[in-house]
Amino acid sequence: MTVLVWLAAILFILMILIGGKKGARSFISLFLNFGVLLLTILFMTDPNADPIILTLIACAVISCINLFYINEVNSKTTTAFISTIITIIILLSFIVIVTENAMIQGFGEEEIEELSIFSLYIGVDFVKIGASVIIMSTIGAITDVAISITSPMREIFYHNPLISRKDLFASGLSIGKDILGTNTNTLFFAFFGGYLGLLLWFKDLSYSVGEIVNSKVFSAEMITILCAGMGIALIIPIASWINAYFLVKTREKGKISK
């Protein structure tokens, strides 16, 4: 416990020194997001609750915290929020289908021994729970990419206020291409770093490569990585188009403000 407190204190000091007030908001947002996730999990234990609806609500709240609370309410965060919600809805619809057809919901055979004393008939839809887990794993990356696109597009627009919507959209896509590869690799190494113990477990079980690839636990993690990458790829054109449309629209109305 003492180590956790010291690490949290060091992180807080570094975020204050480097980020100032925004750094302090970012630190507080960690606990706010944790609270949202905890409440969502508690509500999901209710058999009458729909995990998909709860996930959409949780993603909207998390997006508000990450965008509006940290960066305040402005055109950049507003367009980033709209883009995030649209991407989440599209991605969630696709993930539900993938989860059901890939049959990655529930628990793998490697986990049965530890769960054998518990009843699995708890009245929840594991397909929807599996889809919710995947989308929750991607929401942070999606909001990060959204604000990473809308913010520089805003600067481009202010330095060149006569730029056309098409050229502004093309600039957003160009920015997105630069961050697409790095963010996708970040997700890949984050997931595999967190599940390095799983790979060692497979080695101890003497699994072949085919058994590892076809195991439910490994497949679920790979599908999560791939869906997260798809979310990052989707948010780039969506955020670029919405932001370009909004900025040019404000210029036409003569209401350009930061």
Secondary structure, 3 states (H helix, E strand, C coil): CHHHHHHHHHHHHHHHHHHHHHHHHHHHHHHHHHHHHHHHHHHHCCCCCCHHHHHHHHHHHHHHHHHHHHHCCCHHHHHHHHHHHHHHHHHHHHHHHHHHHHCCCCCCHHHHHHHCCCCCCCCCCHHHHHHHHHHHHHHHHHHHHHHHHHHHHHHHHHHCCCCCHHHHHHHHHHHHHHHHHHHHHHHHHHHHHHCHHHHHHHHHCCCCHHHHHHCHHHHHHHHHHHHHHHHHHHHHHHHHHHHHHHHHHHHHHCCCCC
